[in-house]
Amino acid sequence: MTIQGLIDRLGGLAFGGDYNPEQWDEPVWQEDDELMRRAKVNLATVGVFSWALLEPEEGCYDFAWLDAHLDRLHANGVAVDLATPTASPPPWFTLVHPDALPVTADGTTLVHGSRDTYCLAAPAYRSAASRIAAALAQRYGDHPAVALWHVHNEYATLCWCEHTAVAFRRWLRARHGSLDALNDAWGTAFWSQHYTGWAQVLPPRATQWHKNPGQALDFRRFWSDEVLAAFREQRDVIRDHSDRPVTTNLMVPGYQNLDLWAIAREVDLVAIDHYPDAPGPGAAADTAFGADRARSFARGRPWLLMEQGTNTVYAGDRTLGKEPGEILRHSLGHIARGSEGALFFQWRQSRAGAEQWHSAMVPHAGPDSRIFREVTALGEVVAGLGELAGSTVAARVAVLHDPDAWWALDGDGLPSPDHGYHAILRRAHRTLWEAGVTADFAHPEDDLSRYPLVLAPALFLIPDAGAVNLRRYVADGGTLLVQHFSGVVDERLHARLGGYPAAPLREALGIRVEEHRPLRRSERITLSDGSHATAWSESVRAEGAETLAAYTGGMLEDSPALTRHRFGAGRGWYLSTTLEDPDYAALIARLLAETGVDPERPELPSGVEAVTRHAPDGRRWLFLLNHGTEAVPVPEPAHDLLTGGRVDELAPGGCAVLRLPEAA
């Protein structure tokens, strides 16, 4: 079954969530059947945390209970996303295989009692995981309920045990080939770290002070590859017995130590879990950030919102509730940006266990509740959007994202702590979102020619190939904004010599950075154009670039802070400091204007999100989400799929999905 087959099977977009019937009894199952019909649930994820019930003893399986639930769901018209339960090994496994328990960087062995208590590199764990995946696929590969396979859950747990050390050394041999090459890559001449035997090489465990940065970066790369290998093992044994698509759920933005570009190439369907980390407009912006990343990782293929919370907004040390209407707006925010549906964790709120206070489609209060009423209304909405299944979203701006740059910025010994990778990416993306512009994410080595504007907000690390590609992009007519502390190290984390950034980028930008000068925590500086900046400054020499704003005062008096360079047919911009939000927004607005990138709907006020999905045959649908408190006229009155009629005004907090005239 292809992804199109999945869409056809569902009759449009997916709606539902994780279903854990093993937590309940038969009267509740009967109520679930009725409530799922009422809410128009058509897809349920089953079995994510069921290993202890499916395999109560090593090699002994009990499938009878799962048989009954799959048959029941199928009879009720609900397709199943069947999960392998390998994120939570059962107690017997850790008793029999204590060496497979995870070990922290400081040497503490974690014990059973939570989820994810395993070492991904432990042979016993990998064997057991493949075995249970194969057993499930053999039994249910052709089951009529199964429409999708779901490998594992939110791959994430790192480990520093001896199994990991063995696997890490094996990976390093394959990457570097010899100890001489490893010593050179890691710069082990410093601090007397030169290795003379492979047995001396360890994972970057807790140590006296700074870890070797090359070692730490390679460990992050290794662990991502270990996840990919573990996923492939399960995926391939499933494919031996089933033709249904296979996926795993990615947890954005930075929860998982994963090269998301790489794992997206391995799945049949990119699927993400997304939980906003701020209330109100912050949650809406974060939803757009997660959805645009998922669409970008999918590279034009379908993707799916696999998990969200009905009433869950994580805000620091507490979980906040959503306001009325936000379940709809957040779900439509993902669908607008390309998701093939909206699923939740979970269907029914657990009455016991570690996540009993995690919100659900059916809360503790039961169906006579605001949450379930909003869920039911959303189910009606999603069912009415079936005609746009398979349509896509086009963006004209890209934000560069590279996991190596992320992992490198997580290292020790940097000049300033103010370089949180995802925070920098979020800021760039949110500024575009507030300007009404839909953005893609792209890798620095991608073909960027379709984007008039590319932002590189956090490109600390860049290989030569990426630097050459960005120079080519500018020379061929693109506009590139590179922000401070970018391009300063290569893929081995070796500093670029002769001035920053990498030589091809210096050529495209027409500048040379000689010195990084982080600012004091509370320091605020003024630039010559009246804008203000914080956190960071640099000593920049213009080598062909035009200075648009300079530093004022101190040793950087009149030194370029913001530059623009005409290079070939394009322009390279360089920002050497952290502009305050209003000034950064003004800069992005200037770049959008110069590159001819208009907001999706220029006539709409700030706070109204507009995104268009396009079908290959020319059909179009405009999503409008009013995050503001004032009513807004609809820019192009048309048939609204949410109400079934024409709509001329968008109420505060209101949404519309307009069927537009077909594109010529």
Secondary structure as UniProt FT lines:
FT   HELIX           3..10
FT   STRAND          14..19
FT   HELIX           21..23
FT   HELIX           26..39
FT   STRAND          43..46
FT   TURN            48..49
FT   HELIX           51..54
FT   TURN            58..59
FT   HELIX           64..75
FT   TURN            76..77
FT   STRAND          79..83
FT   TURN            86..87
FT   HELIX           91..96
FT   HELIX           98..100
FT   TURN            105..106
FT   TURN            120..121
FT   HELIX           123..140
FT   TURN            141..142
FT   TURN            144..145
FT   STRAND          146..150
FT   HELIX           162..176
FT   HELIX           179..186
FT   TURN            187..189
FT   HELIX           190..192
FT   HELIX           198..200
FT   HELIX           213..239
FT   TURN            240..241
FT   STRAND          246..247
FT   STRAND          249..251
FT   TURN            252..255
FT   HELIX           260..266
FT   STRAND          270..273
FT   HELIX           281..298
FT   TURN            299..300
FT   STRAND          303..307
FT   STRAND          313..315
FT   TURN            316..317
FT   STRAND          318..320
FT   TURN            324..325
FT   HELIX           326..336
FT   TURN            337..338
FT   STRAND          339..344
FT   TURN            354..357
FT   TURN            364..365
FT   HELIX           370..383
FT   TURN            384..385
FT   HELIX           386..388
FT   TURN            389..390
FT   STRAND          397..400
FT   HELIX           403..409
FT   HELIX           421..434
FT   TURN            435..436
FT   STRAND          439..442
FT   TURN            444..445
FT   TURN            449..450
FT   STRAND          453..456
FT   HELIX           464..475
FT   TURN            476..477
FT   STRAND          479..483
FT   TURN            491..492
FT   HELIX           503..509
FT   STRAND          511..516
FT   TURN            521..522
FT   STRAND          524..527
FT   TURN            528..529
FT   STRAND          532..534
FT   STRAND          538..542
FT   STRAND          546..551
FT   HELIX           554..556
FT   TURN            557..558
FT   STRAND          560..567
FT   TURN            568..569
FT   STRAND          570..575
FT   STRAND          578..579
FT   HELIX           581..595
FT   TURN            602..603
FT   TURN            606..607
FT   STRAND          608..614
FT   TURN            616..617
FT   STRAND          620..626
FT   STRAND          632..640
FT   TURN            641..643
FT   STRAND          646..650
FT   TURN            652..653
FT   STRAND          655..660
//
